[in-house]
Amino acid sequence: MTSNIRPFGLTVIHNPPETATVDIVLVHGLSGHPKDTWTSDTGTFWPADLLPHALGQSRARVLTYGYDASVQNFTDGNGSGGIHGVAETLVSSLAANRNLRGCSERPIIFICHSLGGIVVKKALIYSHSVSNKRVKHLRSVLVSTYGLIFLGTPHNVDDAGQWSMALQMLCEAILPQQLVQSSPQLIRTLSENNESIRDTNSLFADLWNKFHVCFFYETEGISLEGYKYVVVDERSAAPIIEGAERAGIAADHIHMCKFDDASATYWKFMAGILSRYCIEAPHSLHRLSKTSPMSRSLVCSTMSLSQDYYKNNIFCGMYNKT
């Protein structure tokens, strides 16, 4: 099944033998890929190779989502081809996929790497904003979302200069160096038209307490020009939010979402969280399943949320001359 992963859209990479009770959806980040982002240097594609076994008796369907993850797409404002369009497509694709299978009310757990977290946050904002009865089915994505796991996603970015620097750092870490150096337009793009991305974090502030949340942050730097840089540091990747879990991973930004085998320390932590979410989610959403779809939407939209968290800027740390 994993050999047929499509570069764009949703691909189911694992179906449990019995009817699934939860959907796990993986969303990659900048210059990422629906399979390669989650595949270790030894070839382990953990969503298919490790996760089903780790979940034991939990009946989880696992999907990965692919999209145009170019730099231009992440800095293209609200255009239909930009990140807003990617987020809308994610919502529509999930709603259609689940409706066709008669599982629109099944709990969802998102796993997001880097700027894939921005895509998911924007998707949930979009799902939350739906009000016209003709598209009210799109609200099912927000209402059904139980857990959010972020790996190196920059949160609460208020300073445009720091945001541009962080995006440039990501490009230099992920893209071929010659491409970054030979494309002045690429660098200019990083500094322009990114208000939509930065504003996503502000708009999402009212939604945090609707979900179970776990933040992972990198503790090792990427080597660039003789220095090691932490691309998204703890203060940005793991803001202090009441009820959220936080943990560091001893890997750099690119490798923090890859696990070689089931004995890896940080894989055990990830597997433990996912196992717990898969067990708890169906029971947690059972109460809402007894109400009508519109009633569930109203319940979700009128929940009052705490603002008790710290807003932090991105910090791109530099340390240890190599």
PyMOL commands that set and color helices and strands:
alter all, ss='L'
color gray80, all
select helices_A, chain A and resi 2-4+36-38+46-49+51-54+71-74+83-100+116-129+133-144+160-174+177-181+184-191+195-206+208-210+234-237+265-284+286-289+293-301
alter helices_A, ss='H'
color red, helices_A
select strands_A, chain A and resi 9-14+22-27+60-66+108-113+145-151+212-218+222-224+227-230+245-249+317-319
alter strands_A, ss='S'
color yellow, strands_A
deselect
rebuild
show_as cartoon
